[in-house]
């Protein structure tokens, strides 16, 4: 970064901006108040001009050549961890021991803008519980409380936020008394922002005194972990690995002992869970090996690599390993990636970005007018030094992302999927769940993860207990059925 930043005045900013052809963002300077001036200077100070110039040159002023692979292979998946397989038992034992020893931390990425959901507030504050109306953050906290009790351990929770939602997220945790967790074990860190770039390669103003910017993608967690002190904090606490998850995956199993165990026993740098896709076109990235390198190919790129759409002679998918963005990252590996971050890949998205025009008027474009640049955490797979772990999971109970109000990744679909999943627990415990003519539960169900994280735990805690299933059912953290109205 420019070394002049500390003593910056507007003249210094003007000089640097002019060097990079971006001085137009100061055009309203004379009419800005002190706060607006300060905000604009802060935005400009934070920019890595060397990086941004490179991205504009390679991605806006020219079209980068499309990557081509000679050979795309499916990744070797570890089959779903089931109790009666010795490798799974060994993994679970190792994972449980790591939890008891305090080697595991949790890493949540919650810095995104949540544009598609359009909720007014940080996405983690969205009231996802069908009856409890508990937020994503509250659900994740309940899982943590369950694990801490079960393994008599403390699980530090690192939460990445961004300028887009930092203040609101911190206020939400305060207002909810940190969901009953020890605040000393909740560490917030902030990712960096990137300027949005218009079709001519120019910065844009979101307000007269503020640049249009976006968080640098979930891959931004890798430098942020080092720059914001997470790696140092984790080392000081004796943490060796981080269980990575995304805020909008409502029912993700955090710090899953099986997953931790495989990661540990195989001495992996980075591990991934994978669910078998419903069909080749499912809107999820594909985990595969491209010319020997581990990759996730985004679903938007499937047509570029038609091999990924092929079926075998029996009509089965060859490349079915969907990437639900559930990982384990070794702390050492995070530092390794940080030291190589100059060669970390960037992704470009062409978007409709509102801006302030030369006359100072706000413009809401109806067509994509600008580029957002982001990094993706799965690209860290290119930097691994040891074979990664790719563990197959059932989608049910592990991957319930909420991206939008309607469709496959919506709230209603997630509620339905989880009612299907929890209905099986109730039936396994001897309960009766009314079903419709398609065999799906005719009632809606919510079970607190603080009470039970797995079917096994539910069964062990509900011996001799029955729940009323003649209507919707909500089981709280103490295992009691509470009114759903
Ligand atoms: P998505 O890519 O789904 O983005 O993020 P989003 O912000 O939630 O929603 P859209 O695309 O704007 O509609 C997946 C996860 O990565 C985090 C999000 O908070 C979410 O947990 N994320 C995304 C970040 O932490 N930072 C980012 O820059 C982008």
Boltz pocket constraint, residues with backbone or C-beta under 6 A from the ligand:
constraints:
  - pocket:
      binder: B
      contacts: [[A, 109], [A, 110], [A, 111], [A, 112], [A, 113], [A, 114], [A, 115], [A, 116], [A, 117], [A, 123], [A, 160], [A, 162], [A, 191], [A, 214], [A, 215], [A, 216], [A, 217], [A, 218], [A, 220], [A, 245], [A, 246], [A, 247], [A, 248], [A, 374], [A, 403]]
      max_distance: 6.0
